[in-house]
Amino acid sequence: MIIESGMFEWFNGRTSRESQSDIEIYRSDDKHLVIATERSDNPGPSVTNGAEYLWPSILKQFRLDPGKTVLIEHYKYPDRESWDVVTFSSLGSVTWSGIRKDKMHIIMKEFTS
């Protein structure tokens, strides 16, 4: 079930600039899925370049448990889309794992059925 959808503004501490992305938050039982889509009119750093500021801001604002939340970056291109699962180590480093469209559909089905 979708519980939030719209533009999300966040501050990138590295560049001292505000950024914008579109977000969708889904809930299934006690788990959450957050998809942050890069906006073509984003005035600041991208969802990738500001990941260490974007994701904690979303988790804090919506009071989401990081251990029960799947974080996905989404980019739309004229001829394709891309999705990456974002994970953070205990030391705060960020890892991106690309996923195919069919896998994204499976993840979405879990949160929308």
C-alpha positions as CSV (number, residue, x, y, z in Angstrom):
1,M,0.0,0.0,0.0
2,I,1.4,3.4,-0.9
3,I,1.5,5.8,2.1
4,E,3.4,8.8,0.6
5,S,4.0,10.1,-2.9
6,G,5.3,13.5,-4.0
7,M,8.3,15.8,-4.2
8,F,10.8,15.6,-1.3
9,E,13.2,18.4,-0.6
10,W,16.4,17.7,1.2
11,F,19.6,19.6,2.1
12,N,23.0,18.3,0.9
13,G,25.5,19.1,3.6
14,R,28.5,18.5,1.3
15,T,27.5,21.2,-1.2
16,S,25.2,23.3,1.1
17,R,22.5,23.1,-1.6
18,E,19.0,22.0,-1.6
19,S,18.0,19.1,-3.8
20,Q,14.7,17.6,-4.9
21,S,13.5,14.2,-5.8
22,D,10.2,12.4,-6.2
23,I,9.5,9.8,-3.6
24,E,7.1,7.0,-3.1
25,I,6.8,5.1,0.2
26,Y,5.0,1.8,0.4
27,R,4.2,-0.3,3.4
28,S,3.7,-4.1,3.7
29,D,3.1,-5.4,7.2
30,D,6.0,-3.9,9.2
31,K,8.3,-3.3,6.2
32,H,8.7,-0.2,4.0
33,L,9.9,0.4,0.4
34,V,11.1,3.9,-0.5
35,I,11.7,4.8,-4.1
36,A,13.5,8.1,-4.8
37,T,13.3,9.2,-8.4
38,E,15.8,11.7,-9.8
39,R,14.0,14.8,-11.1
40,S,15.1,16.4,-14.4
41,D,14.6,19.9,-12.7
42,N,16.5,19.0,-9.5
43,P,18.5,22.2,-8.6
44,G,21.1,20.3,-6.5
45,P,23.1,17.1,-6.3
46,S,21.4,13.9,-7.6
47,V,19.9,11.2,-5.5
48,T,23.1,9.3,-6.1
49,N,25.6,12.1,-5.3
50,G,23.7,13.1,-2.2
51,A,22.7,9.6,-1.0
52,E,24.3,10.0,2.4
53,Y,22.1,13.0,3.1
54,L,18.9,12.0,1.2
55,W,18.3,8.6,2.7
56,P,18.8,9.6,6.4
57,S,16.5,12.6,5.8
58,I,13.7,10.4,4.5
59,L,14.1,7.8,7.2
60,K,14.0,10.5,9.9
61,Q,11.1,12.5,8.5
62,F,8.9,9.5,8.0
63,R,10.1,7.6,11.1
64,L,11.1,4.5,9.2
65,D,13.2,1.7,10.7
66,P,16.3,1.4,8.5
67,G,16.4,-2.4,9.2
68,K,12.9,-2.8,7.8
69,T,13.1,-0.4,4.9
70,V,14.2,-1.1,1.3
71,L,15.8,1.9,-0.4
72,I,15.7,2.2,-4.2
73,E,17.1,4.9,-6.5
74,H,15.3,5.3,-9.7
75,Y,16.3,7.2,-12.9
76,K,14.1,7.7,-15.9
77,Y,15.7,8.2,-19.3
78,P,14.0,8.8,-22.6
79,D,14.5,5.2,-23.7
80,R,14.9,3.3,-20.4
81,E,14.8,3.3,-16.6
82,S,17.2,2.1,-14.0
83,W,16.9,1.0,-10.4
84,D,19.5,0.5,-7.7
85,V,19.0,-0.9,-4.2
86,V,20.9,1.3,-1.8
87,T,22.5,-0.1,1.4
88,F,24.6,1.5,4.1
89,S,27.4,-0.2,6.0
90,S,27.7,0.1,9.8
91,L,30.4,2.7,9.0
92,G,28.1,4.7,6.8
93,S,29.5,3.9,3.4
94,V,27.0,3.5,0.6
95,T,26.6,0.6,-1.8
96,W,24.4,0.5,-4.9
97,S,23.2,-2.8,-6.5
98,G,21.5,-2.5,-9.9
99,I,18.4,-4.4,-10.4
100,R,16.5,-5.4,-13.6
101,K,13.0,-4.3,-14.4
102,D,11.6,-7.8,-13.8
103,K,13.1,-7.9,-10.3
104,M,11.7,-4.4,-9.6
105,H,8.2,-5.7,-10.5
106,I,8.6,-8.5,-8.0
107,I,9.6,-6.1,-5.3
108,M,6.7,-3.8,-6.1
109,K,4.2,-6.7,-6.1
110,E,5.3,-7.5,-2.5
111,F,4.4,-3.9,-1.4
112,T,1.3,-3.4,-3.5
113,S,-0.6,-6.7,-3.2
